[in-house]
Amino acid sequence: MTGEWHRAWELALDELEADVAQVEAMIIDDHRARERPAAGSWSPPSEIGALPVDLRPRADAILARQLAAAQAVSIALTANRRQAEAAARIEAGSRSEPSRPAYIDCAA
């Protein structure tokens, strides 16, 4: 029974680790993020009992990665929002209005 309990927790951590690896990959490889399905929510399995003590370092490492990934996503979203705001301020102009000069030639 102890071996099955331990293996069940290893499988649960594998699933959680795969989710955080997917988020990390999306952060690194932004253009492919749209091709991947979003990671689902994860809940600790209730039927297998408490986490084995020897798996605690792995669980702590996964948690640290999750927190770092969440921070990176937050930073990326903020940068994205700022870029979108800057792009929105750029004048697109229209064909019915005369275009404005992009620069002033001050050469004499």
C-alpha positions as CSV (number, residue, x, y, z in Angstrom):
1,M,0.0,0.0,0.0
2,T,2.8,2.4,0.8
3,G,4.3,1.9,-2.6
4,E,1.0,2.6,-4.3
5,W,0.5,5.7,-2.2
6,H,3.9,7.0,-3.1
7,R,3.4,6.2,-6.8
8,A,0.0,8.0,-6.8
9,W,1.7,11.1,-5.4
10,E,4.5,10.9,-7.9
11,L,1.9,10.8,-10.7
12,A,0.0,13.7,-9.2
13,L,3.2,15.8,-9.0
14,D,4.0,14.7,-12.6
15,E,0.7,16.2,-13.7
16,L,1.3,19.4,-11.8
17,E,4.9,19.7,-13.1
18,A,3.7,19.2,-16.7
19,D,1.2,22.1,-16.2
20,V,3.9,24.5,-14.9
21,A,6.3,23.4,-17.7
22,Q,3.6,24.2,-20.2
23,V,3.3,27.7,-18.8
24,E,7.0,28.2,-18.7
25,A,7.3,27.1,-22.3
26,M,4.5,29.5,-23.3
27,I,6.4,32.4,-21.6
28,I,9.6,31.5,-23.5
29,D,8.0,30.7,-26.8
30,D,5.2,33.3,-26.9
31,H,4.3,32.8,-30.6
32,R,3.3,29.2,-30.0
33,A,1.3,30.0,-26.9
34,R,-1.9,30.3,-28.9
35,E,-1.5,26.8,-30.3
36,R,-1.5,25.1,-26.9
37,P,-4.5,24.5,-24.7
38,A,-4.6,26.3,-21.4
39,A,-3.5,24.3,-18.4
40,G,-6.5,23.1,-16.4
41,S,-6.9,23.8,-12.7
42,W,-5.2,21.3,-10.4
43,S,-6.4,20.1,-7.0
44,P,-4.4,17.7,-4.8
45,P,-5.8,14.2,-5.0
46,S,-8.0,13.6,-2.0
47,E,-8.1,9.8,-2.3
48,I,-4.4,9.2,-1.8
49,G,-3.7,10.9,1.5
50,A,-0.9,13.2,2.6
51,L,2.1,14.0,0.5
52,P,5.0,11.6,1.3
53,V,7.8,13.4,3.1
54,D,10.5,12.5,0.6
55,L,8.4,14.1,-2.2
56,R,8.2,17.5,-0.3
57,P,11.3,18.9,-1.9
58,R,9.9,18.2,-5.4
59,A,6.6,19.7,-4.5
60,D,8.3,22.8,-3.1
61,A,10.4,23.1,-6.3
62,I,7.2,22.9,-8.4
63,L,5.6,25.6,-6.2
64,A,8.6,27.9,-6.7
65,R,8.4,27.4,-10.4
66,Q,4.7,28.1,-10.4
67,L,5.2,31.3,-8.5
68,A,8.0,32.4,-10.8
69,A,5.9,31.5,-13.9
70,A,2.9,33.5,-12.5
71,Q,5.2,36.5,-11.9
72,A,6.6,36.2,-15.4
73,V,3.0,36.0,-16.9
74,S,2.1,39.1,-14.9
75,I,5.1,41.0,-16.1
76,A,4.4,39.9,-19.7
77,L,0.7,41.0,-19.5
78,T,1.7,44.4,-18.1
79,A,4.3,44.9,-20.9
80,N,1.7,43.7,-23.4
81,R,-0.9,46.2,-22.1
82,R,1.6,49.0,-22.3
83,Q,2.6,48.1,-25.8
84,A,-1.1,48.0,-26.8
85,E,-1.7,51.4,-25.3
86,A,1.3,52.8,-27.2
87,A,0.1,51.3,-30.4
88,A,-3.4,52.7,-29.9
89,R,-1.9,56.2,-29.6
90,I,-0.1,56.0,-32.9
91,E,-2.1,57.9,-35.6
92,A,-3.2,55.6,-38.3
93,G,-4.6,58.5,-40.4
94,S,-7.2,58.1,-43.1
95,R,-7.2,58.5,-46.9
96,S,-9.6,61.5,-46.7
97,E,-7.3,63.6,-44.6
98,P,-3.9,64.9,-45.8
99,S,-1.0,63.0,-44.3
100,R,1.2,64.8,-41.8
101,P,4.9,64.8,-42.3
102,A,6.8,62.1,-40.4
103,Y,9.8,64.4,-39.9
104,I,10.9,68.0,-40.5
105,D,13.9,68.5,-42.7
106,C,16.0,71.1,-41.1
107,A,19.0,70.8,-43.4
108,A,20.1,74.1,-44.9
